[in-house]
Amino acid sequence: MVFGTLALLVGACSWVACGPTSSAVSKTAPENSIVLQLQAKKGKGILFGHQDDLAYGVGWEYIDGESDVKRVAGDYPALFGWELGGLELGHEVNLDSVPFSKMKELAVWGFEHGAINTFSWHPHSPIDSINAWHGDSVVVKHILPGGTYHAQFDQQLDRIAAFFLDLKDKAGQPVPFIFRPWHEMDGGWFWWGSKACSPAELKALFRYTIEYLRKKGLSQMVVAYSPDRNFDTPEEYLQWYPGDDIVDILGMDNYYDLGRVGGEKEAIRKIHIVIDLAKGKNKLAALTETGLELVSDSSWYSQTLGAVLKDSTVQKELSYVMVWRNDSKKHFFFPYPGHPAADDVKNLLDQPNILLLDEFNQLKK
């Protein structure tokens, strides 16, 4: 993941004012602009992210410049999340009906305005095209090298690589991004999860995926590892970990702990485990996915998520937090104007340790 050209090095320097490279920059991406940006602002603020923020929200979709976060808080998120599920089958839209052509356009817009893009992937099985939520289906061992459906899996990866290789700014330069595959592998709901494959098989799948994509020339790719909250020790967290040479960001997805009374204490304890491991491995740490469906507690942002983000260790070490999407037809995880939680979330996002896009850009100057 080393940038090998002067142009990319110059691009990376321009984002962080050519500051010195910290020892905490990952070996896998020592000169990647995202890693440098996140490392440079550690302790200065936590980036706030939102899934599909520019594509649709509560009561609207595909309106240029629109954003539920901006509508409520007055600024865009500093990090935009996107989903690739469906791309592996050659579909024109993802599993949330977002056209991939539009996704590229919005991701480039975000990059050109200073934001970071992160991509998740809930692929259909290469065996029979069942969706990701078939936690009892044995798939992984059949798509690894030597497996009966390995060639079909390579075809899926080729489509992912082609999408990323075509993700370029107006000057034709590659757009850097975070890729977060095979997440929540410690849960039992996905066909790559704990009920359907072993830790050794998942490690092999994760490693093969990233090595295959890197061989396609994706030097701008930063890789995140994000189990769910089903761990209590560092050893349990690392049970599925594919290796320091594969991963740049250690993350955690956590809805469960932050959806119950007092659960923020458990969430903080587990994030501390992630942070300690990230520091020891010279990686970055993130709360890669969270939220409260329908924002049913009007003080959840300030009192629950806010309690986590105000923890002194979290403030010092966490790079970003991302909440899930706002689909008014199904569910939403960020309040819209007039929602009972709108003032509460604005109060949280106004805190100096939480960075929206303008604040993030100011830190880069």
VEXMAR-804178 format. One record per atom (N, C-alpha, C): x, y, z. Coordinates in steps of 0.2 Angstrom, whole numbers, padded with zeros to 4 digits, always signed. Last residue first. Layout:
REM residues N
XYZ...
END
This chain:
REM residues 365
-0026+0113+0039-0022+0119+0036-0016+0121+0040-0033+0103+0044-0028+0101+0039-0024+0107+0037-0042+0109+0052-0036+0105+0055-0031+0104+0050-0052+0113+0043-0048+0118+0046-0042+0115+0049-0057+0100+0039-0053+0104+0034-0049+0109+0038-0064+0098+0051-0059+0093+0049-0054+0097+0044-0074+0108+0051-0069+0108+0056-0063+0103+0054-0081+0105+0040-0077+0111+0040-0072+0111+0045-0086+0092+0044-0082+0092+0038-0078+0099+0038-0085+0089+0061-0089+0089+0055-0084+0091+0050-0078+0081+0076-0077+0085+0070-0082+0084+0064-0078+0084+0093-0082+0080+0087-0081+0084+0081-0073+0092+0103-0070+0085+0101-0073+0081+0096-0082+0102+0104-0075+0103+0101-0071+0097+0099-0099+0100+0100-0093+0099+0105-0087+0099+0101-0109+0099+0091-0106+0106+0092-0100+0105+0097-0113+0087+0092-0109+0088+0086-0106+0095+0087-0122+0088+0103-0116+0084+0103-0111+0086+0098-0131+0097+0099-0127+0099+0105-0121+0094+0105-0137+0090+0089-0133+0096+0087-0129+0098+0093-0143+0080+0096-0138+0078+0092-0134+0084+0090-0153+0088+0103-0148+0084+0107-0142+0082+0102-0161+0093+0093-0157+0098+0097-0151+0094+0100-0166+0081+0088-0163+0085+0083-0158+0090+0087-0175+0072+0094-0168+0071+0096-0163+0076+0092-0188+0074+0089-0186+0075+0096-0179+0075+0098-0187+0081+0073-0186+0075+0077-0185+0077+0084-0184+0093+0066-0191+0092+0069-0191+0086+0074-0173+0086+0054-0176+0092+0057-0183+0091+0060-0169+0069+0060-0170+0074+0055-0173+0081+0058-0156+0059+0068-0163+0063+0068-0163+0068+0062-0151+0044+0062-0149+0051+0063-0155+0055+0063-0156+0032+0058-0151+0032+0064-0149+0039+0066-0171+0024+0052-0166+0029+0052-0162+0029+0058-0179+0013+0041-0177+0015+0047-0172+0021+0047-0188+0013+0029-0187+0007+0033-0185+0009+0040-0191+0025+0023-0195+0019+0021-0194+0013+0026-0180+0033+0026-0187+0034+0029-0192+0029+0028-0165+0029+0030-0170+0027+0025-0177+0028+0028-0150+0033+0035-0157+0036+0036-0161+0034+0030-0137+0022+0042-0141+0026+0037-0148+0029+0039-0126+0023+0057-0129+0020+0051-0134+0025+0047-0112+0032+0061-0118+0030+0063-0121+0028+0056-0095+0031+0066-0100+0032+0060-0106+0029+0062-0080+0040+0072-0086+0036+0073-0091+0037+0068-0062+0040+0072-0069+0042+0069-0074+0037+0072-0051+0038+0081-0050+0042+0074-0057+0044+0072-0047+0039+0098-0051+0037+0093-0051+0041+0086-0038+0045+0107-0035+0040+0103-0040+0038+0097-0043+0055+0116-0036+0055+0114-0034+0051+0108-0056+0051+0118-0055+0058+0115-0048+0058+0112-0054+0039+0124-0057+0039+0118-0056+0046+0114-0049+0043+0136-0044+0039+0132-0047+0039+0125-0059+0051+0141-0053+0054+0140-0049+0050+0136-0076+0051+0134-0071+0047+0138-0064+0050+0137-0084+0056+0125-0081+0061+0130-0076+0057+0135-0089+0045+0118-0084+0050+0115-0081+0055+0119-0097+0040+0128-0092+0036+0125-0087+0041+0122-0107+0050+0130-0103+0047+0136-0097+0043+0133-0112+0051+0117-0108+0056+0120-0104+0054+0126-0120+0039+0116-0114+0040+0112-0110+0045+0115-0128+0044+0128-0125+0037+0127-0119+0037+0123-0131+0058+0129-0130+0054+0135-0127+0047+0134-0132+0063+0116-0128+0066+0121-0126+0062+0127-0139+0053+0109-0133+0056+0106-0129+0059+0111-0151+0050+0117-0146+0045+0115-0139+0048+0113-0161+0058+0120-0155+0060+0123-0149+0055+0121-0172+0051+0114-0171+0058+0112-0164+0061+0115-0173+0036+0108-0171+0039+0115-0169+0046+0112-0174+0032+0095-0180+0031+0100-0179+0034+0107-0169+0032+0082-0167+0037+0087-0172+0038+0093-0171+0022+0074-0177+0027+0074-0175+0032+0080-0158+0013+0082-0163+0013+0076-0169+0018+0078-0143+0020+0085-0150+0018+0088-0155+0019+0083-0126+0016+0081-0132+0019+0080-0138+0017+0085-0111+0011+0072-0116+0011+0078-0122+0015+0076-0095+0007+0067-0102+0007+0065-0106+0007+0071-0082+0009+0071-0084+0009+0064-0091+0009+0062-0073+0018+0080-0080+0015+0081-0083+0015+0074-0055+0015+0078-0062+0018+0076-0068+0014+0079-0038+0018+0078-0044+0015+0081-0050+0019+0079-0023+0014+0069-0028+0018+0071-0034+0014+0073-0007+0006+0074-0013+0006+0070-0018+0012+0072+0003+0000+0081+0004+0006+0077-0001+0007+0072+0000-0010+0090+0002-0012+0083+0003-0006+0079-0002-0003+0102+0003-0008+0102+0005-0010+0095-0014+0005+0098-0007+0008+0100-0001+0003+0099-0023-0006+0096-0021-0001+0090-0014+0002+0092-0024-0011+0109-0021-0015+0103-0019-0011+0097-0030+0000+0115-0024-0002+0117-0020-0007+0112-0042+0001+0107-0037+0007+0107-0030+0004+0109-0049-0011+0110-0047-0009+0103-0041-0004+0103-0050-0008+0124-0047-0014+0122-0044-0013+0115-0058+0003+0124-0052+0003+0127-0047-0003+0125-0070-0002+0119-0066+0002+0114-0059+0003+0117-0074-0010+0130-0072-0013+0124-0068-0009+0119-0077+0001+0139-0072-0004+0141-0069-0008+0135-0087+0008+0132-0081+0011+0133-0075+0006+0135-0097-0002+0132-0094+0000+0125-0087+0003+0126-0100-0003+0145-0097-0009+0142-0094-0007+0135-0105+0010+0147-0099+0008+0151-0096+0002+0148-0116+0010+0139-0111+0014+0137-0104+0012+0141-0126+0003+0145-0122+0000+0140-0116+0003+0138-0136+0009+0153-0129+0008+0156-0124+0005+0151-0148+0001+0143-0147+0006+0149-0140+0004+0152-0144-0002+0126-0147-0004+0132-0145+0001+0138-0137+0001+0115-0144+0001+0114-0148-0001+0121-0124+0000+0116-0126+0006+0116-0134+0007+0115-0123-0014+0114-0121-0011+0121-0124-0004+0121-0128-0015+0101-0131-0019+0106-0129-0015+0113-0119-0009+0091-0126-0007+0092-0129-0009+0099-0104-0008+0086-0107-0009+0092-0114-0005+0092-0089-0013+0078-0096-0011+0077-0100-0012+0084-0072-0007+0079-0078-0011+0082-0084-0008+0080-0056-0008+0072-0062-0005+0073-0067-0009+0077-0040-0003+0067-0044-0008+0071-0050-0004+0073-0033-0001+0051-0037+0002+0056-0041-0003+0060-0025-0008+0043-0023-0002+0045-0027+0001+0051-0020-0025+0039-0025-0021+0042-0022-0014+0044-0010-0033+0034-0016-0033+0030-0020-0027+0033+0000-0034+0043+0002-0032+0036-0004-0031+0032-0006-0040+0054-0004-0032+0054-0002-0030+0047-0020-0050+0051-0013-0049+0052-0011-0042+0051-0033-0054+0053-0029-0057+0047-0022-0055+0047-0042-0059+0067-0038-0054+0064-0033-0057+0059-0051-0066+0075-0052-0067+0068-0047-0062+0064-0046-0064+0088-0047-0071+0086-0048-0072+0078-0045-0052+0094-0040-0054+0088-0041-0061+0085-0054-0052+0104-0055-0047+0098-0050-0049+0092-0049-0062+0112-0055-0063+0109-0056-0058+0103-0037-0055+0117-0037-0062+0113-0043-0063+0109-0042-0045+0124-0039-0044+0118-0038-0050+0113-0059-0049+0129-0052-0048+0130-0049-0047+0124-0072-0049+0125-0071-0046+0132-0063-0046+0133-0084-0048+0112-0077-0049+0114-0076-0046+0121-0094-0043+0102-0094-0050+0105-0087-0052+0108-0097-0032+0094-0095-0031+0101-0094-0038+0105-0089-0036+0079-0095-0034+0083-0092-0033+0090-0074-0032+0070-0078-0036+0074-0084-0033+0077-0066-0024+0058-0071-0022+0063-0076-0028+0065-0053-0017+0050-0055-0024+0053-0060-0022+0059-0049-0008+0036-0052-0008+0042-0054-0015+0044-0037-0002+0025-0041-0008+0027-0043-0007+0034-0036+0009+0011-0034+0008+0018-0039+0003+0021-0030+0011-0005-0034+0008-0001-0032+0007+0006-0021+0016-0015-0025+0021-0011-0030+0018-0006-0016+0005-0022-0012+0008-0017-0015+0013-0012-0022-0006-0030-0026-0001-0026-0021+0001-0020-0017-0015-0040-0015-0009-0040-0018-0004-0035-0021-0028-0039-0024-0025-0044-0021-0017-0045-0015-0032-0027-0012-0034-0034-0015-0031-0040-0025-0028-0019-0018-0025-0019-0015-0026-0025-0034-0038-0020-0036-0031-0022-0029-0027-0023-0027-0049-0015-0030-0050-0022-0031-0042-0024-0025-0045-0002-0020-0047-0006-0022-0047-0014-0039-0045+0002-0035-0039+0002-0029-0040-0002-0043-0058+0001-0047-0053-0002-0042-0047-0003-0034-0066+0009-0034-0067+0002-0038-0061-0002-0037-0061+0022-0031-0060+0019-0031-0061+0011-0051-0065+0023-0049-0058+0023-0042-0057+0020-0049-0079+0022-0053-0076+0017-0051-0068+0017-0041-0082+0032-0038-0084+0026-0042-0080+0020-0049-0078+0043-0043-0075+0042-0040-0076+0035-0059-0088+0041-0061-0081+0040-0054-0077+0039-0052-0100+0044-0055-0099+0037-0057-0091+0036-0049-0097+0057-0044-0098+0052-0046-0097+0045-0062-0096+0063-0058-0091+0063-0052-0091+0058-0074-0105+0052-0069-0105+0058-0065-0098+0058-0091-0102+0048-0084-0103+0047-0080-0103+0053-0104-0100+0053-0103-0103+0047-0096-0105+0045-0105-0094+0065-0109-0100+0064-0107-0104+0058-0098-0082+0064-0095-0087+0068-0099-0094+0068-0099-0077+0046-0098-0076+0053-0097-0083+0057-0101-0077+0033-0094-0077+0035-0093-0076+0042-0114-0075+0032-0112-0082+0030-0104-0082+0031-0120-0067+0047-0118-0067+0040-0115-0074+0039-0124-0069+0061-0129-0067+0056-0127-0067+0049-0116-0071+0072-0119-0077+0069-0123-0075+0063-0101-0062+0075-0108-0063+0076-0110-0069+0072-0088-0060+0071-0089-0063+0077-0096-0064+0079-0089-0052+0060-0087-0059+0059-0088-0063+0065-0091-0039+0057-0095-0042+0062-0095-0050+0061-0085-0038+0040-0086-0035+0047-0091-0040+0051-0079-0040+0027-0080-0046+0032-0081-0043+0039-0071-0024+0024-0074-0031+0022-0075-0035+0028-0069-0009+0022-0070-0013+0028-0074-0019+0026-0058+0003+0016-0062-0003+0014-0063-0007+0020-0056+0020+0013-0056+0014+0018-0061+0009+0016-0047+0028+0000-0054+0026+0003-0052+0021+0009-0042+0040-0012-0041+0036-0007-0047+0034-0003-0044+0041-0029-0047+0043-0023-0046+0038-0018-0032+0044-0042-0036+0039-0038-0038+0042-0031-0035+0057-0054-0031+0054-0049-0035+0049-0044-0042+0065-0063-0040+0058-0065-0035+0054-0060-0046+0076-0059-0040+0077-0062-0037+0070-0064-0058+0073-0052-0059+0076-0059-0052+0077-0062-0054+0057-0045-0056+0063-0045-0056+0067-0052-0060+0040-0046-0055+0045-0048-0058+0052-0047-0063+0024-0047-0065+0030-0042-0059+0035-0042-0059+0014-0054-0063+0019-0058-0064+0025-0053-0054+0005-0044-0050+0008-0049-0053+0014-0053-0066+0001-0038-0061+0006-0035-0056+0009-0039-0072-0006-0048-0076-0001-0045-0071+0004-0042-0063-0016-0050-0064-0012-0056-0068-0006-0053-0063-0023-0038-0057-0020-0040-0059-0014-0045-0076-0028-0039-0075-0024-0033-0068-0020-0035-0074-0037-0049-0079-0032-0050-0078-0026-0045-0065-0046-0044-0063-0042-0050-0068-0036-0051-0072-0052-0034-0067-0047-0032-0065-0043-0038-0080-0060-0042-0083-0055-0038-0078-0050-0036-0070-0068-0048-0074-0064-0052-0078-0059-0048-0066-0075-0036-0062-0071-0040-0065-0066-0044-0078-0083-0034-0076-0078-0029-0071-0073-0033-0077-0092-0045-0083-0087-0045-0081-0081-0040-0065-0099-0041-0065-0095-0047-0071-0089-0047-0070-0105-0030-0065-0100-0029-0065-0096-0035-0079-0116-0028-0081-0109-0030-0076-0104-0030-0072-0126-0022-0075-0127-0028-0078-0121-0032-0055-0121-0016-0062-0122-0016-0066-0123-0022-0043-0117-0019-0044-0124-0019-0051-0126-0018-0045-0102-0010-0041-0106-0015-0041-0113-0014-0062-0101-0004-0055-0100-0003-0051-0104-0009-0075-0105-0006-0073-0100-0010-0065-0098-0009-0078-0115+0003-0079-0117-0004-0076-0111-0008-0077-0109+0016-0072-0114+0014-0072-0116+0007-0088-0100+0015-0081-0098+0015-0076-0103+0013-0101-0106+0016-0099-0103+0010-0091-0103+0010-0114-0113+0024-0107-0114+0024-0104-0112+0017-0126-0103+0032-0124-0106+0026-0116-0107+0025-0130-0097+0043-0129-0104+0044-0127-0107+0037-0133-0084+0040-0127-0085+0045-0126-0093+0046-0136-0075+0029-0138-0082+0030-0132-0085+0034-0135-0061+0024-0139-0063+0030-0141-0070+0030-0131-0059+0011-0126-0059+0016-0129-0062+0023-0141-0069+0000-0138-0063+0002-0134-0064+0008-0136-0081-0013-0140-0079-0007-0137-0073-0004-0129-0086-0024-0131-0079-0024-0136-0077-0018-0123-0098-0023-0130-0098-0025-0133-0091-0025-0109-0095-0022-0111-0102-0023-0118-0101-0026-0105-0082-0018-0103-0084-0025-0106-0091-0027-0117-0073-0009-0113-0079-0009-0111-0081-0017-0116-0056-0009-0120-0062-0010-0115-0068-0011-0108-0045+0003-0109-0048-0004-0113-0054-0003-0107-0031+0009-0111-0037+0011-0113-0041+0005-0095-0020+0013-0097-0025+0008-0101-0030+0011-0091-0002+0015-0092-0009+0018-0095-0013+0012-0080+0011+0013-0084+0006+0010-0085+0000+0014-0078+0028+0017-0077+0021+0019-0082+0017+0016-0070+0044+0013-0075+0039+0011-0073+0032+0014-0067+0060+0020-0065+0053+0019-0071+0048+0018-0068+0076+0013-0070+0071+0017-0066+0064+0016-0064+0087+0004-0060+0086+0010-0062+0080+0015-0071+0088-0007-0073+0093-0002-0069+0092+0004-0067+0077-0014-0064+0084-0017-0066+0090-0012-0073+0067-0007-0066+0068-0007-0064+0075-0009-0087+0070-0010-0085+0070-0003-0077+0071-0003-0086+0068-0024-0088+0075-0022-0086+0075-0014-0083+0054-0024-0078+0059-0027-0080+0066-0024-0095+0050-0019-0089+0048-0015-0084+0053-0018-0104+0054-0029-0105+0057-0022-0099+0056-0018-0100+0046-0040-0101+0053-0040-0100+0056-0033-0101+0033-0035-0095+0035-0037-0095+0043-0037-0115+0033-0033-0111+0032-0027-0104+0035-0029-0120+0033-0046-0121+0039-0042-0117+0039-0035-0116+0021-0050-0113+0027-0054-0114+0033-0049-0123+0012-0042-0116+0013-0041-0113+0019-0044-0138+0018-0034-0134+0016-0040-0127+0017-0039-0145+0011-0020-0141+0016-0022-0137+0014-0029-0152+0000-0014-0155+0003-0020-0151+0010-0023-0146-0007-0005-0150-0002-0003-0153+0003-0008-0137-0015-0012-0143-0018-0009-0148-0014-0006-0135-0005-0027-0133-0009-0022-0139-0012-0018-0137-0006-0045-0138-0003-0039-0136-0008-0033-0133-0014-0055-0132-0007-0056-0133-0003-0050-0124-0030-0052-0130-0026-0052-0128-0018-0053-0114-0039-0052-0115-0035-0058-0121-0031-0058-0112-0045-0041-0116-0049-0045-0117-0045-0052-0105-0036-0034-0101-0042-0035-0106-0047-0040-0114-0026-0030-0109-0025-0036-0106-0031-0038-0120-0031-0019-0124-0031-0026-0119-0030-0032-0113-0020-0008-0117-0026-0009-0121-0026-0015-0106-0008-0004-0105-0011-0011-0109-0018-0012-0110+0007+0003-0111+0000+0004-0110-0003-0004-0102+0020+0013-0105+0018+0007-0105+0010+0007-0100+0035+0023-0100+0028+0022-0104+0026+0016-0090+0049+0025-0096+0046+0022-0095+0039+0021-0084+0061+0037-0083+0054+0034-0090+0051+0031-0089+0072+0042-0082+0072+0039-0080+0065+0036-0105+0078+0037-0100+0073+0041-0093+0074+0038-0108+0096+0034-0108+0089+0032-0104+0084+0037-0118+0107+0045-0112+0105+0041-0112+0097+0039-0129+0109+0053-0126+0114+0049-0120+0113+0045-0136+0099+0059-0131+0101+0062-0127+0107+0059-0148+0096+0051-0148+0097+0058-0143+0100+0061-0143+0096+0038-0149+0099+0039-0150+0101+0047-0131+0089+0038-0131+0096+0037-0137+0099+0039-0137+0076+0040-0133+0079+0045-0132+0086+0045-0145+0074+0029-0148+0075+0035-0144+0078+0041-0141+0083+0014-0138+0079+0019-0142+0080+0026-0139+0089-0003-0143+0088+0003-0139+0083+0008-0132+0092-0014-0130+0096-0008-0134+0094-0002-0145+0087-0025-0138+0089-0024-0137+0093-0018-0154+0073-0020-0155+0080-0021-0148+0083-0020-0157+0059-0017-0154+0062-0023-0155+0069-0025-0172+0061-0007-0167+0056-0010-0164+0060-0017-0182+0063+0008-0179+0065+0001-0174+0060-0001-0187+0058+0020-0191+0062+0016-0188+0065+0009-0172+0056+0027-0179+0056+0029-0183+0061+0025-0161+0053+0013-0162+0054+0020-0170+0054+0021-0147+0050+0001-0154+0050+0003-0155+0051+0011-0134+0053-0001-0138+0049-0006-0146+0050-0005-0126+0057+0008-0127+0062+0003-0132+0059-0002-0125+0047+0018-0127+0053+0020-0129+0058+0014-0122+0033+0019-0126+0035+0013-0129+0043+0014-0118+0034+0036-0119+0030+0030-0124+0033+0025-0107+0046+0043-0114+0044+0042-0115+0040+0036-0096+0052+0056-0098+0049+0049-0105+0047+0049-0084+0063+0063-0091+0060+0064-0093+0058+0057-0068+0061+0070-0072+0063+0064-0079+0059+0065-0063+0069+0085-0065+0063+0082-0070+0064+0076-0048+0079+0089-0055+0078+0087-0057+0071+0084-0036+0078+0093-0038+0085+0091-0046+0085+0090-0032+0065+0094-0032+0069+0100-0035+0076+0099-0025+0065+0078-0027+0061+0084-0027+0066+0090-0022+0071+0066-0027+0075+0070-0029+0071+0076-0012+0063+0060-0011+0070+0061-0016+0073+0066-0019+0051+0057-0014+0051+0062-0012+0059+0065-0028+0055+0047-0031+0053+0054-0025+0053+0059-0018+0059+0037-0023+0063+0040-0026+0061+0047-0012+0047+0035-0008+0053+0038-0013+0058+0041-0022+0038+0031-0018+0037+0037-0015+0043+0040-0025+0046+0019-0030+0045+0024-0027+0043+0031-0013+0045+0011-0016+0051+0014-0021+0051+0019+0000+0034+0014-0007+0035+0012-0010+0041+0015+0012+0030+0018+0011+0036+0015+0004+0038+0012+0011+0017+0023+0015+0022+0027+0014+0029+0024+0002+0005+0024+0001+0011+0021+0005+0017+0023+0007-0005+0032+0004-0007+0025+0003-0001+0021+0012+0000+0043+0017-0002+0039+0014-0004+0032+0003+0015+0049+0004+0008+0047+0009+0006+0042+0010+0027+0060+0007+0025+0053+0008+0018+0051+0016+0029+0072+0010+0026+0072+0007+0024+0065+0027+0037+0070+0028+0030+0070+0022+0026+0071+0022+0050+0057+0022+0047+0064+0024+0040+0064+0030+0060+0046+0027+0054+0046+0028+0051+0054+0029+0078+0047+0033+0072+0048+0028+0065+0049+0018+0086+0035+0021+0085+0041+0025+0079+0042+0012+0091+0023+0019+0088+0023+0022+0087+0030-0001+0095+0026+0004+0100+0026+0011+0097+0026-0010+0085+0023-0007+0085+0030-0002+0090+0030-0013+0085+0010-0018+0084+0014-0016+0085+0022-0001+0086+0003-0005+0092+0003-0011+0091+0008+0005+0073+0004+0007+0079+0008+0003+0085+0008-0003+0066-0005-0003+0064+0002-0001+0070+0006+0001+0072-0017-0006+0072-0015-0007+0071-0007+0014+0069-0017+0013+0076-0017+0005+0076-0014+0013+0055-0019+0016+0058-0013+0014+0065-0012+0007+0054-0031+0003+0052-0025+0006+0055-0019+0017+0059-0039+0011+0063-0039+0007+0061-0033+0028+0050-0037+0028+0057-0035+0022+0061-0034+0022+0034-0033+0024+0039-0038+0024+0046-0034+0019+0024-0024+0025+0023-0028+0027+0029-0032+0013+0022-0008+0012+0026-0014+0019+0026-0018+0010+0006-0002+0015+0012-0002+0013+0015-0009+0004-0006+0000+0000+0000+0000+0004+0006+0000
END
